[in-house]
Amino acid sequence: METIIVQDTDSAILHVLTEALTMGGFDVLPVDDIEADFLALVDHHRPHVVMLDYKLNGDACRQVCFQIKQRYPHLPVIAMSCNYNIDRLYGLNGFDAYIRKPFDLDLLYTIVRKHIPVQHKLQK
């Protein structure tokens, strides 16, 4: 089973993402705090993808992405944001993709499928 670490400070969004990805057949580790030793979580759980909440200034998120990419350059890291310009910022900051909030589940599954080759179909 593929593992996804999902970080979001909004508990409602974190819950929805966790439920949707779990129903899709993924093992999901929800995290609400990016300030903790995030890289230790990545080291321990060895996820197939990491999804990070890109806040308005994005500083902490960019730093965590940089740390992940330093150690695991091929691990896909996806930015999630309500920023109007996330489509221009995500690539400049080392992310592999972005999901604009609010998002729909079809888009979520499409982006995850692109970065995690799965043997089974995601259930909607």
N, C-alpha and C positions, 0 to 999 in steps of 0.2 A: 504494500500500500504506500502510495506517495505521501510525503509529509510536507505540510505548509505551515510556516510560522506567520501568523497574522498579528500585526501590532496596530492598535487604534486606541486613542484616548477616549473616544465616544463609546460608552458601554453598549448602547443600542446598536450601533454599526458593527461593533465587534461581535455581538451576539448573532446578528443576521448573517455576517460573513462566515462565522463558525458553523452555524446551522446549514447554510447553503453549501459550503464546501464539504461538510461531513456527509450531507445527503448525496453529494456528487461522488462519494467514495474515497475521500481523502482523509488522512489523519491530520487533524488541525490542532495546533498549539496556539491558543489565543493569548496575547500579551497586551496589557493596557499601558505599560510604562516603558518608554524607550530609554530612560535615563539609567536603568539598571545595567548590569554587565550583559548586554545583548549578545555580544560575540560568544560568551560562554554558552548561551542557549543554542546558538548555531553550532558550536563545537560539539555539544552534547547530543543534540537531536538530529544533526545532519539532514536538514530539510532539502527538498527538491526545489523549493522556491521560498522566498521571503517577501511578504507584502508589508510595506511601511506607510504609516500615516504621515504625509508630507504637510506639516502645518504651514501657516501663513508665511513665516520666515524660513522654515525648512532647515534651519541650522543643525539641529540634533539629528534629524533624519538623514541629511547629507553626510554627516560625520559617521553615522552607523553604516550607511551604504559604502562609504569609502573603506571603513574597517573590514567589512565583509568582503569587498572586492580585492583588498590587499591579500587576504588569506585564501579566499575562494573565488578566483577571478571568473569562473564559469558558472557560478551559482546565480540564477536569475533573481534580481531584486526589482520588485514592482512598487512604484510610488502610487499612493492613493491620495487624491486631493480635491478640494473644492476650489482651488486657485484657478482663476480664469486662464492663466497662462501656463499651466502645468504641461501642456503639449509642447511648449518650447523649452521648459526648464528641465524636464526629466532626463533627457539625453545629455545635457550639459553637466549634469550632476552625477553621472555614472549609472543611472537606473536603466534597466533593460526595457521597461514598458511603464505605462501609467494607466490608472483607472480614475476617471473623473467622477467625483461625487456630485450629486447622487448618481448611482449607477443602476443598471438593470442586470438581472441575473444572467441573461443571455450573453451580454458583453463580458461579464465576469468569467463565465465558462469559456468563452472564446479566447480571452487573453490567457487564462490558465492553461488551456489546451495547447496554445502556441508554445508555451514555455515548459510544459511538462508532457512529454510523450506518454500517453496512457494506453494500456492494453484494453481497457474497458471503456464503454461510453459513460459519460457523466449523466446521471439522472437529473431531470429538472423537477 
